[in-house]
Amino acid sequence: MEIQLEQQQESWSETSSTGSRSTRVGFSGPMSGPLVTPNNKKSSKKSARFKDQEEEDFVEITLDVRDDTVSVQNIRGGDPETALLASRLEKRPSSLSVRLRQVSQELKRMTSSKKFDRVDRTKSGAARALKGLKFMTKNVGTEGWSQVEKRFHELAVEGKLPKTRFSQCIGMNESKEFAGELFDALSRRRGITSASITKDQLREFWEQITDQSFDSRLQTFFDMVDKDADGRITQEEVQEIIALSASANKLSKIQDRAEEYAALIIEELDPDNLGYIEIYNLEMLLLQAPAQSTNITTDSRIMSQMLSQKLVPTKDYNPIKRGFRSLAYFVEDNWKRIWVILLWLSICAALFTWKFIQYKHRAVFDVMGYCVTSAKGAAETLKFNMALILLPVCRNTITWLRSKTKLGMAVPFDDNINFHKVIAFGIAIGVGIHAIAHLTCDFPRLLHATDEEYEPMKPFFGEDRPNNYWWFVKGTEGWTGIAIVVLMAIAYTLAQPWFRRNRLNLPKPLKRLTGFNAFWYSHHLFVIVYGLFIVHGYYLYLSKEWYKKTTWMYLAIPMILYACERLLRAFRSGYKSVKILKVAVYPGNVLALHMSKPQGFKYSSGQYIFVNCPDVSPFQWHPFSITSAPGDDYVSVHIRTLGDWTSQLKAVFAKACQPASSDQSGLLRADMLQGNNIPRMPKLVIDGPYGAPAQDYKNYEVILLVGLGIGATPLISILKDVLNNMKQQKDIEEGMVESGVKNNKRKPFATNRAYFYWVTREQGSFEWFKGVMDDVAEYDKDGIIELHNYCTSVYEEGDARSALITMLQSLHHAKSGVDIVSGTRVKTHFARPNWRSVFKHTALKHPGKRVGVFYCGAHTLVGELKRLSLDFSRKTNTKFDFHKENF
């Protein structure tokens, strides 16, 4: 193609109408190449002709320019899009010269759009990209011009909006630097040199950045990069916009390497070494980028539509049927929990009733009435619950029952901690009824009883009737009961999430009394509580025979079992003092510890261990998921510093580390295997392993793993186990290992498909498990494991603030196979996943299968994932079993 300019001298026709001057200007040509605007009454008509090899395209637009308006008089040639673009020139100009400059720029953009025909916009990737480059997304500016106008009046200074307040006015508060560059680009386009704009100018800005035309959005983005407005982008300008985009998306590593990435883009788009790129190069890079969306692309469209129809909520206007269906769904989803809770409530009710009736037929009932029957009934439930509450925290027993028996089919072992909390609530109710009945009813009635009424009470309270409350308090029954209530109240209060997780904004002196440490130490007051409880149950007012003092009978077996558990933990930890092999401190306050595997230490992926560091605290043990796989010759954990103990642990190990070299991940590292002069490592003791919900993944052929932040730790162990199994199967197929020997050592591996979704806020988090990601990408040739990393600090796909990052990511991954965000071979997605699409994709891929959904992370996502699991299980033939991690 070639561009020819034909110049004809022509005078402008001038007409006068009501004191106004009109200038009719004719622009003709395909609108490519430079356009010259008149700067005086004399003008030249320039035709820019665009010649193809076979035919010539020619468009002529005639404009009527008056003092305060510009109107399109005539359009020859072109298409409806050309007419639409030309009609947008009819806007309010600030001055004639500025308006003509705008006309020139619009015509240049329309010219460039003809060049874009070389890119096929009908392809799926291009069609998706056409929806991108949005400056106003659902999170920005969705309220419309009325709200922007309202904010203008609030933020304007002397009738003008300063550049510094532009981001706040348009709703782009989180990206002030990006909004500033957008302001400059829009100002350059209109010849505005002031650092503030009027409301009319703001309206023009708003109309442009909310324009739905892709070409308009592309031109705006191009203007942001092209700071000297010469229609060309140099490497320095690309570097600046990369740094700006990286800063807006909190991608510090990309910001540090902006110069390198700018050179990569120029090298790719400027093969002729011209030193610059043009707007059509930018479009080509955007439209030809591979798809970043997680939407279903390979599934049958018809099947997808059918599934979507099934998932549409159905309305049942009959309240009885609707209620019955909801109840049926609830029972189906929670039947294990229901029968356990009903059994527990039945036992408590039976014990209460038995003791209530027993005391109703005793002489004491004539004096104290239903107060004593209620107090004794509550006391009987207290004995049972104080015994039962120890069983859910017998971790070794639960791990053995989970792993070695089939009880897991009927007993919800995953809810052991939740059941522990339910029993604690039952104890609180029992203590309340027992104490209130005694203090407010029983004792006052006894103090005010007549001599005749008191006569049957002498065998229990003595010959002399008590004359005040102090008589009850100073007795063994009294002070032990009060001490039990106080200690229980402390432990129960500090165990609440508001105190245990430091969610309350308390003064510093009180802040020290909360947190995990306070929870841990206060919970160990149970040793004193149980001692007082046994004493309190032995010195009873109304029971003197030893066989009627049944408190110790309730507690004997559970306390012996729990004591054996603690002795076993102490014995195991005594010889499980491990040797530190490797230490790494990663961004995001994460400490990775690789330890030697103790002799005879066997575990399953998904399980966890307790860790103790005597240099930090000789008493505290904290649970952490194992991130290594059973086949590894070491044991590893990744610990995020969230409290006092973990912060101190990180500080202790950081002292023994050195800054990481350029070829190593992390901030600080220490590797004992390299034989360097490394300071003495702190002593570390482990106890475990203990069972967790994630270890049941082997029961499923298809697993869906979802981790938030550091919650990915147990899931990483599962990925490594699946990967090691793949390698093992490959060795068996190649005859390197005898299958019979291996199969005798472990159970058959049922999992043959794994989907892993990891969502994290920080770019540095991807360093935590970089090696695992690369190993999966390298060895998983059959696509058994599907990895999806999400970085939520990056704006969603289609947002102009992340557009250049998306382009750069696709280009860099295509050339080197490495993702610029995560630094791994796995491509990173932006923003948060569409979980409904994730489940839909899985259901379409695996019809008729049972999928194990395993989640570990913040509680915020539990409700949505559980609801989707139930919804898809009910309305499709793919069943989803949801499991969440608990400690």
KEVEX-82971 format. One record per residue (C-alpha): residue in one letter; x, y negated, z negated. Coordinates in steps of 0.5 Angstrom, whole numbers, plus 500, padded with zeros to 3 digits. Each point is the difference from the previous one (the first is absolute). Example, Ala and Ser with C-alpha at 12.3 -4.5 7.8 and 13.67 -1.06 7.14 Angstrom:
A525509484;S502493502;
//
This chain:
M500500500;E502493501;I497493498;Q500494505;L498493498;E497496505;Q500492499;Q495495503;Q500493498;E493498498;S497494497;W496501494;S493498501;E497495495;T493498499;S497496494;S494501497;T497496494;G507497498;S504507500;R505502505;S500507503;T505504503;R499506504;V506505501;G500506504;F505506498;S500505505;G504507500;P500506497;M503496494;S507503499;G506496500;P501493497;L494495500;V502493500;T495495497;P499493502;N503495496;N497494504;K495498504;K504503506;S500507500;S502506504;K495506502;K504506499;S498507502;A504506497;R499506505;F501507498;K501505505;D500507500;Q502505505;E493501503;E496494498;E500493498;D496498493;F498493500;V496496495;E498493500;I497496494;T498493500;L500496493;D496494499;V504496495;R497494496;D502496494;D497504495;T498507504;V503505505;S495504504;V501505505;Q497498507;N501506504;I504507501;R502503506;G502507500;G502504494;D495505495;P495499495;E506500495;T503494503;A494496500;L499502493;L507498498;A499493504;S494499497;R504499493;L503494503;E494496499;K502498492;R501494497;P507497501;S504496496;S503496505;L500500508;S507502500;V500505494;R493503504;L504501506;R506503497;Q495505497;V497501507;S507502502;Q501505495;E493503501;L501501507;K507503499;R497505495;M495502506;T506501504;S503504496;S494504499;K500502507;K507503499;F497505495;D497504505;R506504500;V498503494;D495505500;R495498494;T495505501;K505505496;S498502493;G506497497;A499494504;A493499498;R501501493;A506495501;L495495503;K496500493;G507497497;L503494499;K494497496;F502494496;M493501496;T499507497;K495502495;N504498495;V501493503;G496495502;T493504500;E496495498;G500495506;W501493501;S495497495;Q504503495;V507497503;E496494501;K498500492;R508501498;F502495505;H496494496;E503503494;L507501502;A501494505;V504494498;E497493503;G496504505;K506504502;L502507498;P507501499;K504506503;T502502493;R492502498;F499503507;S500507498;Q496499494;C495496504;I499506505;G500505495;M507503501;N503499493;E504506500;S504498506;K502492499;E506501504;F497503506;A494495500;G505495500;E503503507;L493500502;F499493499;D506498503;A498504507;L493497500;S503493499;R505501506;R495502504;R496494499;G506495500;I499499492;T506498497;S497498493;A500504494;S493499499;I494501504;T493497501;K493504499;D499500508;Q507503501;L499505494;R494502504;E504501506;F505504497;W494505497;E497501506;Q507502503;I502505495;T493503499;D500501508;Q498507502;S504500506;F506504500;D503496505;S499494495;R503503494;L506502504;Q501493502;T499498493;F505505498;F505499505;D500492498;M502502493;V506503503;D501495505;K502494496;D503496505;A494501505;D504502506;G496506501;R506504499;I502504493;T507501499;Q503505495;E501494494;E493499501;V498507499;Q504501494;E497494497;I493503501;I502507498;A503497493;L493497499;S496506502;A504504495;S500495495;A492500500;N500507500;K505501494;L505504504;S506497498;K505506503;I497498507;Q501492498;D507502499;R501503507;A496495504;E506498504;E501508502;Y493501501;A499493505;A506503504;L497506501;I493497502;I504495505;E504506503;E494504501;L496494503;D506497504;P503505504;D503495505;N503496494;L497493501;G500499493;Y493499499;I493503501;E493498502;I493501498;Y499506504;N506503497;L497499494;E493503502;M503506503;L504502493;L493499497;L496504504;Q505506502;A501501492;P498507498;A493500496;Q501499492;S493501498;T499507497;N493500503;I498507503;T504500507;T500507502;D494503498;S494501504;R496493500;I493504501;M502504493;S502494497;Q493497502;M496506497;L504500494;S499492499;Q492501501;K501506494;L503495495;V495495501;P496499493;T493503501;K495496496;D495505496;Y494495498;N497506495;P503498494;I499507497;K504503506;R505495500;G501501492;F500508501;R505500506;S505495495;L499505494;A502506505;Y506496503;F502498493;V500507497;E503503506;D506496499;N501500493;W497507498;K507502496;R500493496;I492501498;W500507498;V506498495;I497494497;L494503499;L503506497;W504495495;L493496499;S497506498;I505503495;C500493497;A492500499;A500507498;L505498494;F497494498;T493503500;W503506496;K503496495;F494495500;I495505498;Q505503495;Y500494496;K493499500;H499506496;R505498495;A498496493;V505494503;F494499505;D495497494;V505495498;M504498507;G494502505;Y502500507;C506496499;V504506498;T497504505;S503496506;A506499496;K502507500;G497502507;A505494503;A505503495;E499507503;T501497507;L506497498;K504506498;F498503507;N502494504;M507499496;A501507502;L498500507;I504494502;L506503499;L499505505;P500495507;V507498498;C503507499;R503499507;N504506500;T494504499;I496496505;T506501505;W500508499;L492500501;R500496506;S506504503;K499507498;T492501499;K494499504;L497495495;G501494504;M494502505;A495499494;V504495495;P502493502;F508500498;D501494504;D495496495;N504502493;I502493498;N493498502;F497505496;H505498494;K497493500;V493503500;I501504494;A504494497;F493496501;G496505497;I505500494;A499492499;I492502500;G501505495;V505496496;G495494500;I494504498;H503503494;A503494497;I494496501;A496505497;H504501494;L502492499;T493497501;C495506498;D503506496;F504496495;P495494499;R495505498;L504504496;L502494496;H493498499;A497507498;T497501494;D502504494;E495506502;E502499508;Y507500498;E500507496;P501505506;M506495502;K504502494;P503506503;F503496506;F501493497;G501501492;E497499494;D500492500;R497497506;P504496505;N499493498;N503496506;Y503501507;W507500497;W499507497;F499503507;V506496504;K505502494;G498507501;T504505505;E494500504;G499493501;W507497501;T502506505;G493498504;I502493500;A507501502;I498505506;V495495502;V505494501;L505505503;M495502505;A498493502;I507498501;A502506505;Y493499503;T501493501;L507500503;A498506505;Q495495503;P502498507;W500493499;F505501494;R504506503;R501496507;N501493497;R494498504;L498495494;N504493500;L502500493;P505495496;K507503500;P500503493;L494504501;K502502507;R506504497;L495504496;T496502507;G503504506;F502507501;N505500494;A494498495;F496505503;W505506500;Y502499493;S493498497;H497507503;H506504496;L496497494;F496507501;V505504496;I498495494;V492500502;Y500508500;G504501494;L495495496;F494503504;I502507497;V500497493;H494496501;G496506502;Y503504494;Y498495494;L493500502;Y494497495;L495505502;S504507501;K504503495;E501507503;W506501504;Y497504506;K495494500;K505495502;T501502507;T504494503;W506504500;M497506503;Y498495506;L507497501;A504506499;I501504507;P500493504;M505497495;I504506501;L500500507;Y502493501;A505501495;C503506504;E499495506;R505495497;L505505497;L500503507;R501493503;A506498495;F503507501;R500499508;S502493500;G506502495;Y503504506;K498496506;S504495499;V502498507;K506497504;I499494504;L502501507;K498494503;V497493498;A496495505;V497493498;Y495498506;P496494501;G494499497;N503502493;V500508502;L506504496;A501507504;L504505496;H502507503;M502505494;S503507500;K494505500;P501504493;Q500508501;G494503500;F496493502;K494502505;Y495495502;S495499505;S499494505;G496495497;Q501501492;Y504496495;I505500495;F501496493;V506496500;N504498494;C506495499;P503500493;D504494502;V493496501;S496504495;P501506497;F493501498;Q496498507;W498505505;H497497507;P497504506;F503499507;S498504506;I505504503;T502498507;S505505502;A497507503;P501507497;G505502505;D505494498;D506502496;Y498493496;V495497496;S498493502;V495495497;H499493502;I498495494;R497493501;T501495495;L493498497;G502500492;D505499495;W502507500;T501501508;S503493500;Q505502495;L502506503;K501497507;A505495496;V504506497;F501503507;A501494504;K506499495;A503506503;C499498507;Q503496506;P498496505;A497504506;S505501507;S497497506;D499508502;Q496501494;S493499498;G498496494;L503494496;L504504495;R503507500;A504505497;D502507502;M503505496;L501505505;Q505495504;G505501494;N501492500;N502497493;I493499497;P498498493;R497505495;M493501502;P495500495;K497507497;L493502503;V496505497;I494503504;D494505498;G495503505;P498501505;Y493499499;G494501504;A496495504;P495499505;A504499506;Q503507499;D494503503;Y502498507;K502507502;N493502499;Y498496507;E502501507;V499493501;I502494495;L499493500;L505496495;V499493498;G505496496;L500493498;G507497498;I503505495;G495504500;A503504506;T505503496;P496507499;L498500507;I507499502;S502507497;I494503504;L502497506;K507503499;D498507498;V496500507;L506498503;N504505497;N495505502;M500498507;K508501500;Q499507496;Q495502505;K505498506;D505504497;I496506500;E498499507;E507499502;G502507496;M505496495;V496502494;E496506498;S492498499;G499506495;V505497495;K498493501;N492502499;N502504494;K502494496;R494496501;K493500502;P498499507;F500493503;A493498502;T501493502;N501499508;R498493501;A501494495;Y498492501;F504496496;Y498492499;W504496495;V498493499;T505495497;R501492499;E507499501;Q505502506;G505502495;S496506497;F501504507;E507501497;W498504495;F498506504;K504498507;G504507500;V493504500;M497496505;D506501505;D500507498;V493501502;A501496506;E506504502;Y498508499;D492499501;K500501507;D493504500;G497494497;I498504493;I501494496;E497493502;L503494497;H496493499;N504495496;Y496493499;C503494497;T495495498;S504494499;V499500508;Y494497503;E495504503;E501502508;G497494504;D503495495;A504495504;R505500494;S502507501;A499500508;L508499501;I501505494;T496505504;M503498507;L507501497;Q498506496;S498504506;L506497504;H505502495;H497507499;A500502507;K507498501;S503503494;G495504497;V500497493;D495495497;I502493498;V495500494;S502507497;G507501502;T497507502;R498504506;V493499498;K496494503;T497496494;H493498501;F498493497;A495498495;R495505497;P498507503;N492500502;W499506496;R494502503;S503501507;V505504497;F495505497;K497500507;H506501503;T501506496;A493503500;L501500508;K506503500;H499506495;P492502501;G498505495;K506500496;R501498492;V505494499;G503499494;V500492498;F506498495;Y500493498;C505497495;G501493499;A496494497;H492501498;T498495504;L499505506;V498506497;G492498500;E501499508;L504506501;K495505496;R494497503;L503501507;S502507499;L492501497;D497497506;F504504505;S499506497;R493499500;K499498507;T505504504;N502507500;T507498497;K501500493;F504495496;D502502493;F503494496;H505500495;K503494496;E506500496;N500500492;F505499495;
//
